[in-house]
Amino acid sequence: MQNVKKIVLAYSGGLDTSAIIPWLKENYGCEVVAFAADVGQGDEELEGLHEKAIASGASECHIVDLKEEFVSEYIFPTITTGAVYEGEYLLGTSMARPVIAKAQVEIARKVGADALCHGCTGKGNDQVRFESTFAALAPDLTVIAPWREWDMVSREDLLAYLAERNIPTTASATKIYSRDANAWHISHEGGELEDPWQEPTKQVWTMTVDPEDAPDTPERVTLSFDEGKLTHVHGEALSPYQALVKLNTVAAAHGVGRIDIVENRLVGMKSRGCYETPGGTVLLKAYKALETMVLDKAALKYREQIGLEFSHVMYDGRWFTALNDALLAGAASFAKKVTGDIVVKLYKGQATVTQRRSPNSLYSEDFATFGADDVYDQKHAEGFIRLFSLSSRIEALKKQGEQ
């Protein structure tokens, strides 16, 4: 064991981190400071957290409100890139990790700690996301990952460990699902989901109404953007976090935002997860619809390339890198044109854009009309097509000459 005096632990109050606190004290002989991040996971998740941490042996517990920073500085910039991992995943867990790990480093500096600790397993992506942030912001601090050190392998082991030390816990041996929630989404893994042939049961989903039980009457929501930033919902001026909360409430009632996927983890294995991202689904659809109004073909194609690359940068935990900065800068330059209003219809699990307008719109009814117009001479298309396909024509003529 390395010689450390004070460790700041990313603490959730769950079984793993409750066991980590006494384990660190016993094996490292050090002081443990608990740090918890409020990223919009819900008040019930934070209730009694300070008391739990102290009861587990922590000397202090810092609960930091990161909700507005998370949404405005991490979620909204990601939206401007259009990033969607492997075509479906809206990166909810991935986006929260850099803001949490950054705040953990700040707490460590504040309390004079010489080590950082997380409760991520050696099988997952989060260990990479946390430790990549630590490497970028605090390379001088020691990083401790108990799941890669201790010999406990199951929930039963952890419960027995706590029971032997008379440390209270509300956890039980039967935990069907592993969930992670924040203002953007909630993820579900484990249980029947480990069998990809098993359809998720109703008890998997916790945030959204079953689309089959959603209202029979559609609801329309209006989103207003200014230079890529969502500023109003239904004409009401809201902060980034408040806007997301409102969209979550409206969209969840209509069963919007559910996906069930098998994804490629960074560490090499595939995993199956169910995700609920109601407000985010509406927000991203609206943003992309507005982009189609204001970006020309070449600009939109390049923005799509940024989104594809950025989805892997975010998923892989590379937020604090030069590549991340460059991609965000590129997306921000396009976002300056993304101003206007979008109407999205919510119905039985679907979010459909039905209306769009922008002062920067490149759409011209005069040019696009199927009726008579005075601005487009269709005869010009012949020369364009001939030049556009000239290389194919030359290649074909060459082949004919060789026959």
Secondary structure, DSSP 8 states (H G I E B T S, - for coil): ----SEEEEE--SSHHHHHHHHHHHHHH--EEEEEEEESSS-HHHHTTHHHHHHHHT-SEEEEEE-HHHHIIIIIHHHHHHT--BTTTB--HHHHHHHHHHHHHHHHHHHHT-SEEE----TTSSHHHHHHHHHHHH-TTSEEE-GGGTS---SHHHHHHHHHHTT------S----EEEE-SS-EEEESGGGGSTTS---GGG--SS--GGGS-SS-EEEEEEEETTEEEEETTEE--HHHHHHHHHHHHHTTTTTEEEEEEE-TTS-EEEEEEE-HHHHHHHHHHHHHHHHHS-HHHHHHHHHHHHHHHHHHHTT--SSHHHHHHHHHHHHHHTT--EEEEEEEETTEEEEEEEE-TT----HHHH-SS--SS--TTHHHHHHHHHTHHHHHHHHHHHHH-
